Amino acid sequence: MRVAEAWRVALDALRANRLRSALTMLGVIIGVASVVLLVAIGTGTKQKVEQQVEGLGSNLLLVVPGRIEVGNAPVVSPLTLKDVDAVNRVVGDPDRVAVTVASGATARAGGRSDFTTVQGVLETTPAVFTRSLARGRYLTGADVDTSRRVAVLGDSVARALFPDRDPLGQQVALAGVRFRVIGVFAPLGQSLGVDRDDEVHVPVTAAQRLWGTQRIDGIAVKAPDRERIDELGERIVAELNRRHPDTEFSAVTQQQILGVLGDILGVLTGVLAAIAGISLLVGGVGVSNIMLVSVRERTREIGLRKAVGARPRDIGVQFLLEAVLLTTIGGVTGMALGVGTALLVDALSPIPAAITWWSLALAFGVSAVVGIVFGVVPAQRAGRLDPVVALRTE
Amino acid sequence: MTEPAASGPHGGERAPAIEAVDVSRTYQLDGVSVAALRGVSLTVRPGDYVALVGPSGSGKSTLMHLLGGLDRPTGGRLVIGGRDVNALAPPEMATLRNETIGFVFQAFHLLPRTSAVENVALPLVYRGVSARQRRERAAAMLGRVGLGHRLDHRPNQMSGGEQQRVAIARALVTEPTVLLADEPTGNLDSVTGAAVLELLEQLNEESGVALVMVTHDQEVAARAHRRITMRDGVVVADSARPPGADTDPHSAHDRPPSVDHGRPATLVPAPSAEPRSASGSGPGHPSGGSGGAAGATGRLPREAERPQADPREARDAAVGERAAERPGGTT
């Protein structure tokens, strides 16, 4: 039997039982659609996070006390502004060095309040982290030097405290101490479920005075070029180790963060795809089941075809093609459904979704393979039927 | 071994279409051997017109399946179209059936939802004939059986007689050497059955295809040129009648049993009645929608073509194995 003929026969058989074929396909459709959708969400999340990490600014080097490892307890930072001076000397350019000392605090203004993160920073922060302002100005060196009580609000904080008026020039109380608003950040959006606009920047000196501390939590350095970033990190760590022999320090680059995040999100995507794959497998079992029913139902037809000269292989191929058609039509429909849903999710919800060609190819390939794997047993059974018995079947 | 009778214009001159030598067929049922055929020898020559008769359970159907290459003997030698079936693998058997045998069944066995012309073309599909040629040849064959005007009708739009004609066209479209008909008129009323029988005889006459027909109907059997009677898995009589001599259907051309191994007949269980087969209620059944459909096309069959639902006509599709399952079943 010619291949084109076999396809036509298989298609006719599916058409003859439209509802049953559609329901059988539904299992595959749901399986493939969930694989495509979940992989799209995983990939979209990964892309967005990577984008945001890269958006921190390129060639970024973060220096923190302690070793960066999962499960390590945070170390109380021994760093002070004197250490920052030492780092400045290593780097050779103070404009490339930013610091932070952060703590949660309640911000109040005009009867409204908002719990937010207050960050004590240097005037270099916008240059190092590539931040831009929507309104007003950022902190200056003079603000830092004189511990001036001025604040730059994140977009969310500005909206929460001043929903109906211009925050610039207004007073805001941070942990009970009044600061004057001098600027508002341009919005950044969310990252991994964290609102990145929920923060207030004040001069590091003012923050230290506010909390009665000398410490700073971490130092960020924007390296002049990518090639020397690791070497620069080692030199900074060496200098800090010399100054604080009891504490270990770590320097992490953006690439390392990306790598770690990518690994985590890759595993997450894989787990999601595997869960969806299980439903595809269940769909395949449904196909196998229906094909066995179909073989039994059409036993007389099989007997007749054999009587007029169909070889076992012809019959087997016919039923195998039928199974493969079920799963591939289901696969294509599922792909369309998955892509459509992913685009909707991406457009209408905060969850990002990105369609990748490999996930489509994989879903289609897997559905075809599922058809072959789950069609083989019914096809073999059909091919091996004894024509005498088959013709007598009622 | 039986000396083949001169059973037609070409009888005895050509190589045999089918040759069975001491063929037996034993079924294993739950560890018990049941002999359906116990040493049958016969030769079918091109152009033969043979009626295979005998009571239910006599082994007619089993012999038919063997002659058609649907089954293999467990003993003896069976040569179909010059090929020893015991030496053939299943795919080769399929090709052999396709090339040398045409089947006509009591229950028609047409594919539902498939047009007449496509049903007829089915054997050519497995020959790799192109779609256009298939349609041409199938249409020509349907013309020969008088259905040239119903090419695209489906089985459920046709009467029983028409369906059997489609089945005959399908059996002959490959130009086989042997046409095996298992109770071809069993599901038809007498008028329609007679017409179908005439068609078979005419085709046998014209094309020289050997016609081997299993039948319960003595009148039908009487029209054959040769009559093989079976009982208890052996041939008890093999007569040859010259063509055209249908004056006395029971003429004394009957020979003594050609094969007699002297085994007691009691070894074979009592024949049992086969329950009504799906052929009476299946999609091919003409009494359902055929009238309406035929009426819709303005082609009401002239004769009321109705299948006979006569329980006495219970087919002996029950070969030994079936019979063994219900010993003592009522007939």
Chai-1 contact restraints between the chains, C-beta under 6 A:
chainA,res_idxA,chainB,res_idxB,connection_type,confidence,min_distance_angstrom,max_distance_angstrom,comment,restraint_id
A,M1,B,V125,contact,1.0,0.0,6.0,A-B,restraint_1
A,M1,B,Y126,contact,1.0,0.0,6.0,A-B,restraint_2
A,E5,B,V125,contact,1.0,0.0,6.0,A-B,restraint_3
A,A16,B,R113,contact,1.0,0.0,6.0,A-B,restraint_4
A,L304,B,H109,contact,1.0,0.0,6.0,A-B,restraint_5
A,A307,B,F103,contact,1.0,0.0,6.0,A-B,restraint_6
A,V308,B,L122,contact,1.0,0.0,6.0,A-B,restraint_7
A,V308,B,P123,contact,1.0,0.0,6.0,A-B,restraint_8
A,G309,B,A94,contact,1.0,0.0,6.0,A-B,restraint_9
A,G309,B,R97,contact,1.0,0.0,6.0,A-B,restraint_10
A,G309,B,N98,contact,1.0,0.0,6.0,A-B,restraint_11
A,G309,B,P123,contact,1.0,0.0,6.0,A-B,restraint_12
A,G309,B,Y126,contact,1.0,0.0,6.0,A-B,restraint_13
A,A310,B,Y126,contact,1.0,0.0,6.0,A-B,restraint_14
A,R311,B,P91,contact,1.0,0.0,6.0,A-B,restraint_15
A,R311,B,A94,contact,1.0,0.0,6.0,A-B,restraint_16
A,P312,B,P90,contact,1.0,0.0,6.0,A-B,restraint_17
A,P387,B,L70,contact,1.0,0.0,6.0,A-B,restraint_18
A,V388,B,H65,contact,1.0,0.0,6.0,A-B,restraint_19
A,V388,B,L70,contact,1.0,0.0,6.0,A-B,restraint_20
A,V388,B,D71,contact,1.0,0.0,6.0,A-B,restraint_21
A,R392,B,A317,contact,1.0,0.0,6.0,A-B,restraint_22
A,E394,B,S277,contact,1.0,0.0,6.0,A-B,restraint_23
A,E394,B,A278,contact,1.0,0.0,6.0,A-B,restraint_24
